[in-house]
């Protein structure tokens, strides 16, 4: 799987809920407030959460 925004890049993480790939640059949760049963193991969510904590 490749990044949804960069088809030439290999996916760094994959959203298991929506089955979307993201490169390291694009790695953000597309649905951070919605219920996601994969959240506890989702890299996209973890990185999204961390980057928000750092910028806020
Ligand atoms: Zn990308």
PDB file of the backbone (N, CA, C, O) and the ligand in Angstrom, with CONECT records:
HET     ZN  A 101       1
ATOM      1  N   UNK A   1       0.841  -1.203   0.000  1.00  0.00           N
ATOM      2  CA  UNK A   1       0.000   0.000   0.000  1.00  0.00           C
ATOM      3  C   UNK A   1       0.875   1.252   0.000  1.00  0.00           C
ATOM      4  O   UNK A   1       1.944   1.277   0.610  1.00  0.00           O
ATOM      5  N   UNK A   2       0.409   2.284  -0.689  1.00  0.00           N
ATOM      6  CA  UNK A   2       1.126   3.551  -0.743  1.00  0.00           C
ATOM      7  C   UNK A   2       0.294   4.664  -0.094  1.00  0.00           C
ATOM      8  O   UNK A   2      -0.883   4.485   0.222  1.00  0.00           O
ATOM      9  N   UNK A   3       0.946   5.820   0.094  1.00  0.00           N
ATOM     10  CA  UNK A   3       0.294   6.984   0.690  1.00  0.00           C
ATOM     11  C   UNK A   3      -0.867   7.469  -0.191  1.00  0.00           C
ATOM     12  O   UNK A   3      -0.756   7.498  -1.417  1.00  0.00           O
ATOM     13  N   UNK A   4      -1.966   7.845   0.442  1.00  0.00           N
ATOM     14  CA  UNK A   4      -3.121   8.324  -0.334  1.00  0.00           C
ATOM     15  C   UNK A   4      -2.815   9.650  -1.023  1.00  0.00           C
ATOM     16  O   UNK A   4      -3.389   9.953  -2.069  1.00  0.00           O
ATOM     17  N   UNK A   5      -1.920  10.437  -0.444  1.00  0.00           N
ATOM     18  CA  UNK A   5      -1.569  11.729  -1.044  1.00  0.00           C
ATOM     19  C   UNK A   5      -0.348  11.653  -1.945  1.00  0.00           C
ATOM     20  O   UNK A   5      -0.172  12.478  -2.842  1.00  0.00           O
ATOM     21  N   UNK A   6       0.492  10.659  -1.701  1.00  0.00           N
ATOM     22  CA  UNK A   6       1.723  10.497  -2.466  1.00  0.00           C
ATOM     23  C   UNK A   6       1.803   9.060  -2.990  1.00  0.00           C
ATOM     24  O   UNK A   6       2.423   8.200  -2.364  1.00  0.00           O
ATOM     25  N   UNK A   7       1.176   8.807  -4.135  1.00  0.00           N
ATOM     26  CA  UNK A   7       1.127   7.424  -4.667  1.00  0.00           C
ATOM     27  C   UNK A   7       2.497   6.820  -4.946  1.00  0.00           C
ATOM     28  O   UNK A   7       2.627   5.604  -5.090  1.00  0.00           O
ATOM     29  N   UNK A   8       3.518   7.669  -5.022  1.00  0.00           N
ATOM     30  CA  UNK A   8       4.874   7.187  -5.279  1.00  0.00           C
ATOM     31  C   UNK A   8       5.593   6.789  -3.998  1.00  0.00           C
ATOM     32  O   UNK A   8       6.668   6.192  -4.048  1.00  0.00           O
ATOM     33  N   UNK A   9       5.001   7.119  -2.840  1.00  0.00           N
ATOM     34  CA  UNK A   9       5.638   6.789  -1.563  1.00  0.00           C
ATOM     35  C   UNK A   9       4.963   5.580  -0.937  1.00  0.00           C
ATOM     36  O   UNK A   9       3.752   5.384  -1.039  1.00  0.00           O
ATOM     37  N   UNK A  10       5.801   4.775  -0.281  1.00  0.00           N
ATOM     38  CA  UNK A  10       5.271   3.627   0.432  1.00  0.00           C
ATOM     39  C   UNK A  10       4.583   4.096   1.713  1.00  0.00           C
ATOM     40  O   UNK A  10       5.048   5.036   2.358  1.00  0.00           O
ATOM     41  N   UNK A  11       3.504   3.461   2.076  1.00  0.00           N
ATOM     42  CA  UNK A  11       2.784   3.850   3.281  1.00  0.00           C
ATOM     43  C   UNK A  11       3.628   3.583   4.519  1.00  0.00           C
ATOM     44  O   UNK A  11       4.181   2.496   4.688  1.00  0.00           O
ATOM     45  N   UNK A  12       3.718   4.593   5.386  1.00  0.00           N
ATOM     46  CA  UNK A  12       4.438   4.475   6.646  1.00  0.00           C
ATOM     47  C   UNK A  12       3.508   3.864   7.698  1.00  0.00           C
ATOM     48  O   UNK A  12       3.943   3.079   8.541  1.00  0.00           O
ATOM     49  N   UNK A  13       2.238   4.228   7.641  1.00  0.00           N
ATOM     50  CA  UNK A  13       1.244   3.635   8.531  1.00  0.00           C
ATOM     51  C   UNK A  13      -0.066   3.471   7.776  1.00  0.00           C
ATOM     52  O   UNK A  13      -0.301   4.114   6.753  1.00  0.00           O
ATOM     53  N   UNK A  14      -0.897   2.609   8.298  1.00  0.00           N
ATOM     54  CA  UNK A  14      -2.168   2.336   7.640  1.00  0.00           C
ATOM     55  C   UNK A  14      -3.308   2.485   8.643  1.00  0.00           C
ATOM     56  O   UNK A  14      -3.265   1.922   9.737  1.00  0.00           O
ATOM     57  N   UNK A  15      -4.319   3.246   8.259  1.00  0.00           N
ATOM     58  CA  UNK A  15      -5.538   3.344   9.057  1.00  0.00           C
ATOM     59  C   UNK A  15      -6.325   2.057   8.852  1.00  0.00           C
ATOM     60  O   UNK A  15      -6.763   1.752   7.743  1.00  0.00           O
ATOM     61  N   UNK A  16      -6.498   1.307   9.937  1.00  0.00           N
ATOM     62  CA  UNK A  16      -7.173   0.021   9.798  1.00  0.00           C
ATOM     63  C   UNK A  16      -8.683   0.182   9.687  1.00  0.00           C
ATOM     64  O   UNK A  16      -9.374  -0.714   9.201  1.00  0.00           O
ATOM     65  N   UNK A  17      -9.189   1.312  10.134  1.00  0.00           N
ATOM     66  CA  UNK A  17     -10.627   1.570  10.040  1.00  0.00           C
ATOM     67  C   UNK A  17     -11.026   1.842   8.591  1.00  0.00           C
ATOM     68  O   UNK A  17     -11.971   1.248   8.070  1.00  0.00           O
ATOM     69  N   UNK A  18     -10.285   2.753   7.949  1.00  0.00           N
ATOM     70  CA  UNK A  18     -10.605   3.140   6.580  1.00  0.00           C
ATOM     71  C   UNK A  18      -9.724   2.462   5.545  1.00  0.00           C
ATOM     72  O   UNK A  18      -9.942   2.589   4.340  1.00  0.00           O
ATOM     73  N   UNK A  19      -8.702   1.722   6.047  1.00  0.00           N
ATOM     74  CA  UNK A  19      -7.777   1.029   5.157  1.00  0.00           C
ATOM     75  C   UNK A  19      -7.102   1.994   4.183  1.00  0.00           C
ATOM     76  O   UNK A  19      -7.071   1.770   2.973  1.00  0.00           O
ATOM     77  N   UNK A  20      -6.559   3.082   4.758  1.00  0.00           N
ATOM     78  CA  UNK A  20      -5.854   4.082   3.971  1.00  0.00           C
ATOM     79  C   UNK A  20      -4.400   4.112   4.404  1.00  0.00           C
ATOM     80  O   UNK A  20      -4.089   3.987   5.589  1.00  0.00           O
ATOM     81  N   UNK A  21      -3.513   4.279   3.434  1.00  0.00           N
ATOM     82  CA  UNK A  21      -2.099   4.371   3.752  1.00  0.00           C
ATOM     83  C   UNK A  21      -1.643   5.811   3.836  1.00  0.00           C
ATOM     84  O   UNK A  21      -2.147   6.675   3.117  1.00  0.00           O
ATOM     85  N   UNK A  22      -0.690   6.070   4.715  1.00  0.00           N
ATOM     86  CA  UNK A  22      -0.107   7.402   4.860  1.00  0.00           C
ATOM     87  C   UNK A  22       1.399   7.302   4.902  1.00  0.00           C
ATOM     88  O   UNK A  22       1.947   6.383   5.510  1.00  0.00           O
ATOM     89  N   UNK A  23       2.076   8.244   4.257  1.00  0.00           N
ATOM     90  CA  UNK A  23       3.515   8.343   4.438  1.00  0.00           C
ATOM     91  C   UNK A  23       3.776   9.082   5.753  1.00  0.00           C
ATOM     92  O   UNK A  23       2.844   9.566   6.395  1.00  0.00           O
ATOM     93  N   UNK A  24       5.036   9.161   6.142  1.00  0.00           N
ATOM     94  CA  UNK A  24       5.377   9.753   7.431  1.00  0.00           C
ATOM     95  C   UNK A  24       4.911  11.215   7.514  1.00  0.00           C
ATOM     96  O   UNK A  24       4.495  11.689   8.571  1.00  0.00           O
ATOM     97  N   UNK A  25       4.990  11.902   6.396  1.00  0.00           N
ATOM     98  CA  UNK A  25       4.621  13.317   6.325  1.00  0.00           C
ATOM     99  C   UNK A  25       3.111  13.513   6.478  1.00  0.00           C
ATOM    100  O   UNK A  25       2.666  14.490   7.079  1.00  0.00           O
ATOM    101  N   UNK A  26       2.336  12.592   5.938  1.00  0.00           N
ATOM    102  CA  UNK A  26       0.875  12.726   5.886  1.00  0.00           C
ATOM    103  C   UNK A  26       0.168  12.007   7.028  1.00  0.00           C
ATOM    104  O   UNK A  26      -1.061  11.963   7.072  1.00  0.00           O
ATOM    105  N   UNK A  27       0.938  11.450   7.942  1.00  0.00           N
ATOM    106  CA  UNK A  27       0.361  10.571   8.945  1.00  0.00           C
ATOM    107  C   UNK A  27      -0.493  11.324   9.961  1.00  0.00           C
ATOM    108  O   UNK A  27       0.009  11.772  10.992  1.00  0.00           O
ATOM    109  N   UNK A  28      -1.770  11.459   9.668  1.00  0.00           N
ATOM    110  CA  UNK A  28      -2.715  12.050  10.608  1.00  0.00           C
ATOM    111  C   UNK A  28      -3.997  11.234  10.588  1.00  0.00           C
ATOM    112  O   UNK A  28      -4.372  10.666   9.562  1.00  0.00           O
ATOM    113  N   UNK A  29      -4.649  11.185  11.712  1.00  0.00           N
ATOM    114  CA  UNK A  29      -5.925  10.483  11.795  1.00  0.00           C
ATOM    115  C   UNK A  29      -6.986  11.319  11.092  1.00  0.00           C
ATOM    116  O   UNK A  29      -7.158  12.496  11.407  1.00  0.00           O
ATOM    117  N   UNK A  30      -7.697  10.718  10.144  1.00  0.00           N
ATOM    118  CA  UNK A  30      -8.716  11.462   9.399  1.00  0.00           C
ATOM    119  C   UNK A  30     -10.017  11.608  10.179  1.00  0.00           C
ATOM    120  O   UNK A  30     -10.886  12.399   9.814  1.00  0.00           O
ATOM    121  N   UNK A  31     -10.141  10.848  11.242  1.00  0.00           N
ATOM    122  CA  UNK A  31     -11.395  10.844  11.997  1.00  0.00           C
ATOM    123  C   UNK A  31     -11.089  10.785  13.497  1.00  0.00           C
ATOM    124  O   UNK A  31     -11.519   9.858  14.183  1.00  0.00           O
ATOM    125  N   UNK A  32     -10.335  11.791  14.012  1.00  0.00           N
ATOM    126  CA  UNK A  32      -9.798  11.690  15.378  1.00  0.00           C
ATOM    127  C   UNK A  32     -10.863  11.650  16.463  1.00  0.00           C
ATOM    128  O   UNK A  32     -10.593  11.157  17.558  1.00  0.00           O
ATOM    129  N   UNK A  33     -12.053  12.146  16.199  1.00  0.00           N
ATOM    130  CA  UNK A  33     -13.089  12.183  17.234  1.00  0.00           C
ATOM    131  C   UNK A  33     -14.091  11.045  17.106  1.00  0.00           C
ATOM    132  O   UNK A  33     -14.860  10.778  18.030  1.00  0.00           O
ATOM    133  N   UNK A  34     -14.080  10.381  15.964  1.00  0.00           N
ATOM    134  CA  UNK A  34     -15.019   9.288  15.760  1.00  0.00           C
ATOM    135  C   UNK A  34     -14.609   8.026  16.482  1.00  0.00           C
ATOM    136  O   UNK A  34     -13.442   7.863  16.838  1.00  0.00           O
ATOM    137  N   UNK A  35     -15.551   7.137  16.700  1.00  0.00           N
ATOM    138  CA  UNK A  35     -15.234   5.873  17.339  1.00  0.00           C
ATOM    139  C   UNK A  35     -14.443   4.992  16.383  1.00  0.00           C
ATOM    140  O   UNK A  35     -14.808   4.832  15.218  1.00  0.00           O
ATOM    141  N   UNK A  36     -13.363   4.427  16.889  1.00  0.00           N
ATOM    142  CA  UNK A  36     -12.552   3.521  16.087  1.00  0.00           C
ATOM    143  C   UNK A  36     -12.091   2.367  16.959  1.00  0.00           C
ATOM    144  O   UNK A  36     -11.380   2.570  17.944  1.00  0.00           O
ATOM    145  N   UNK A  37     -12.491   1.173  16.603  1.00  0.00           N
ATOM    146  CA  UNK A  37     -12.127   0.015  17.417  1.00  0.00           C
ATOM    147  C   UNK A  37     -10.666  -0.372  17.274  1.00  0.00           C
ATOM    148  O   UNK A  37     -10.153  -1.172  18.056  1.00  0.00           O
ATOM    149  N   UNK A  38      -9.992   0.194  16.275  1.00  0.00           N
ATOM    150  CA  UNK A  38      -8.574  -0.110  16.065  1.00  0.00           C
ATOM    151  C   UNK A  38      -7.656   0.907  16.735  1.00  0.00           C
ATOM    152  O   UNK A  38      -6.432   0.783  16.680  1.00  0.00           O
ATOM    153  N   UNK A  39      -8.252   1.906  17.363  1.00  0.00           N
ATOM    154  CA  UNK A  39      -7.488   3.065  17.826  1.00  0.00           C
ATOM    155  C   UNK A  39      -6.314   2.726  18.734  1.00  0.00           C
ATOM    156  O   UNK A  39      -5.239   3.309  18.589  1.00  0.00           O
ATOM    157  N   UNK A  40      -6.494   1.812  19.649  1.00  0.00           N
ATOM    158  CA  UNK A  40      -5.438   1.491  20.620  1.00  0.00           C
ATOM    159  C   UNK A  40      -4.175   0.963  19.950  1.00  0.00           C
ATOM    160  O   UNK A  40      -3.095   1.045  20.536  1.00  0.00           O
ATOM    161  N   UNK A  41      -4.283   0.427  18.748  1.00  0.00           N
ATOM    162  CA  UNK A  41      -3.111  -0.117  18.068  1.00  0.00           C
ATOM    163  C   UNK A  41      -2.811   0.642  16.784  1.00  0.00           C
ATOM    164  O   UNK A  41      -1.972   0.216  15.991  1.00  0.00           O
ATOM    165  N   UNK A  42      -3.497   1.773  16.572  1.00  0.00           N
ATOM    166  CA  UNK A  42      -3.366   2.499  15.301  1.00  0.00           C
ATOM    167  C   UNK A  42      -2.201   3.483  15.357  1.00  0.00           C
ATOM    168  O   UNK A  42      -2.198   4.395  16.184  1.00  0.00           O
ATOM    169  N   UNK A  43      -1.219   3.303  14.488  1.00  0.00           N
ATOM    170  CA  UNK A  43      -0.053   4.186  14.440  1.00  0.00           C
ATOM    171  C   UNK A  43      -0.467   5.593  14.006  1.00  0.00           C
ATOM    172  O   UNK A  43       0.014   6.586  14.550  1.00  0.00           O
ATOM    173  N   UNK A  44      -1.356   5.664  13.032  1.00  0.00           N
ATOM    174  CA  UNK A  44      -1.808   6.973  12.539  1.00  0.00           C
ATOM    175  C   UNK A  44      -2.417   7.798  13.680  1.00  0.00           C
ATOM    176  O   UNK A  44      -2.138   8.990  13.807  1.00  0.00           O
ATOM    177  N   UNK A  45      -3.234   7.169  14.491  1.00  0.00           N
ATOM    178  CA  UNK A  45      -3.861   7.852  15.624  1.00  0.00           C
ATOM    179  C   UNK A  45      -2.826   8.270  16.662  1.00  0.00           C
ATOM    180  O   UNK A  45      -2.870   9.395  17.160  1.00  0.00           O
ATOM    181  N   UNK A  46      -1.893   7.374  16.994  1.00  0.00           N
ATOM    182  CA  UNK A  46      -0.857   7.679  17.976  1.00  0.00           C
ATOM    183  C   UNK A  46      -0.018   8.879  17.543  1.00  0.00           C
ATOM    184  O   UNK A  46       0.261   9.773  18.342  1.00  0.00           O
ATOM    185  N   UNK A  47       0.380   8.890  16.278  1.00  0.00           N
ATOM    186  CA  UNK A  47       1.215   9.980  15.774  1.00  0.00           C
ATOM    187  C   UNK A  47       0.415  11.275  15.685  1.00  0.00           C
ATOM    188  O   UNK A  47       0.931  12.349  15.994  1.00  0.00           O
ATOM    189  N   UNK A  48      -0.825  11.176  15.270  1.00  0.00           N
ATOM    190  CA  UNK A  48      -1.725  12.327  15.205  1.00  0.00           C
ATOM    191  C   UNK A  48      -1.867  12.948  16.591  1.00  0.00           C
ATOM    192  O   UNK A  48      -1.811  14.168  16.745  1.00  0.00           O
ATOM    193  N   UNK A  49      -2.051  12.102  17.588  1.00  0.00           N
ATOM    194  CA  UNK A  49      -2.222  12.549  18.967  1.00  0.00           C
ATOM    195  C   UNK A  49      -0.953  13.234  19.465  1.00  0.00           C
ATOM    196  O   UNK A  49      -1.014  14.305  20.071  1.00  0.00           O
ATOM    197  N   UNK A  50       0.201  12.609  19.207  1.00  0.00           N
ATOM    198  CA  UNK A  50       1.486  13.163  19.649  1.00  0.00           C
ATOM    199  C   UNK A  50       1.778  14.508  18.991  1.00  0.00           C
ATOM    200  O   UNK A  50       2.223  15.443  19.657  1.00  0.00           O
ATOM    201  N   UNK A  51       1.533  14.605  17.701  1.00  0.00           N
ATOM    202  CA  UNK A  51       1.831  15.852  16.989  1.00  0.00           C
ATOM    203  C   UNK A  51       0.913  16.965  17.466  1.00  0.00           C
ATOM    204  O   UNK A  51       1.318  18.127  17.486  1.00  0.00           O
ATOM    205  N   UNK A  52      -0.314  16.637  17.849  1.00  0.00           N
ATOM    206  CA  UNK A  52      -1.222  17.648  18.385  1.00  0.00           C
ATOM    207  C   UNK A  52      -0.753  18.130  19.756  1.00  0.00           C
ATOM    208  O   UNK A  52      -0.833  19.319  20.063  1.00  0.00           O
ATOM    209  N   UNK A  53      -0.266  17.203  20.575  1.00  0.00           N
ATOM    210  CA  UNK A  53       0.226  17.569  21.897  1.00  0.00           C
ATOM    211  C   UNK A  53       1.413  18.498  21.803  1.00  0.00           C
ATOM    212  O   UNK A  53       1.558  19.425  22.600  1.00  0.00           O
ATOM    213  N   UNK A  54       2.273  18.241  20.809  1.00  0.00           N
ATOM    214  CA  UNK A  54       3.469  19.055  20.646  1.00  0.00           C
ATOM    215  C   UNK A  54       3.159  20.449  20.131  1.00  0.00           C
ATOM    216  O   UNK A  54       3.786  21.423  20.549  1.00  0.00           O
ATOM    217  N   UNK A  55       2.194  20.551  19.223  1.00  0.00           N
ATOM    218  CA  UNK A  55       1.908  21.838  18.610  1.00  0.00           C
ATOM    219  C   UNK A  55       0.965  22.686  19.473  1.00  0.00           C
ATOM    220  O   UNK A  55       0.948  23.910  19.338  1.00  0.00           O
ATOM    221  N   UNK A  56       0.190  22.061  20.348  1.00  0.00           N
ATOM    222  CA  UNK A  56      -0.816  22.801  21.106  1.00  0.00           C
ATOM    223  C   UNK A  56      -0.237  23.558  22.296  1.00  0.00           C
ATOM    224  O   UNK A  56      -0.975  24.224  23.021  1.00  0.00           O
TER     225      UNK A  56
HETATM  226 ZN    ZN A 101       2.112  11.400   1.837  1.00  0.00          ZN
END
